[in-house]
Amino acid sequence: MASICVGGPRVCGRKRRRAEMASIASVQSLTAATGFGSMVGFCCGMFAKRAGSAAAITLGGIVTLFQLAAWGGYISVNWDKISADAVRTFDFDKSGKLDHGDISFALKETVTVLSSNMGVSGAGFAAGFALGLRK
């Protein structure tokens, strides 16, 4: 009767069981680490999405208030200067404009910082973070 050993070439008796147990234990620890990383990444991704939404609402409210005050004649807003300052601050790829490359760079840096010192679960973290952003 032929037997297949998960831990490598065919081994008989006790050695085979030890090889299978070692293989199963390593797979379980990898799965646990990846599962933990993806769970933490998902939570961080959901937080980032909610924080981004709150920041967008706040910024939109500020712009609306400034525009209403400017329309009423209370203040004068130099939107060209504000735009130039925003481009200079958030143009990570130094292309002279805010585009997809800047967003991609910021997202990669965020995942790198948040997943540092995670070890094996870094890949799971990145997948969970992406899923959390989409949820």
C-alpha positions, 0 to 999 in steps of 0.5 A: 500500500502506497502512502504519501507524506506531507512533510517530504519523501515517503517515510515510515512509522513514527518519523512520518507522523512527526514530519506531518505534525511539523508540516501542519504546525508550520502551516497553522502558524502561517495561517494564524499570522496571516489571519491576524495581519489581515484582520488588523489590516482590515480594521486599519483600512476601515479606520483610514476610510472613515478618517478620510471621509471625516477629513473630506467633510471638514475640508469641504465645510471650510471651503464652503464657509470661505467661499460664502464669506468671500461671496458676501464681501467679508474676506478675499480668498487667494485660491491660486495661492491655496492651490499652489501650496496644496500642490507643493505640499502633496505632490509626492512624485514631484510632477508639478500636479496632484494626480494618481501617482501621488495617491498611489505613493501615499497609499503605499507609504501608509501600508508600509508604515502601518505593517512594519514589524508585522513579520509574516503577516505583512502580506495579510495586512496589505490585503486586509487594508485594501479590503477595509478601504473598499468596505 
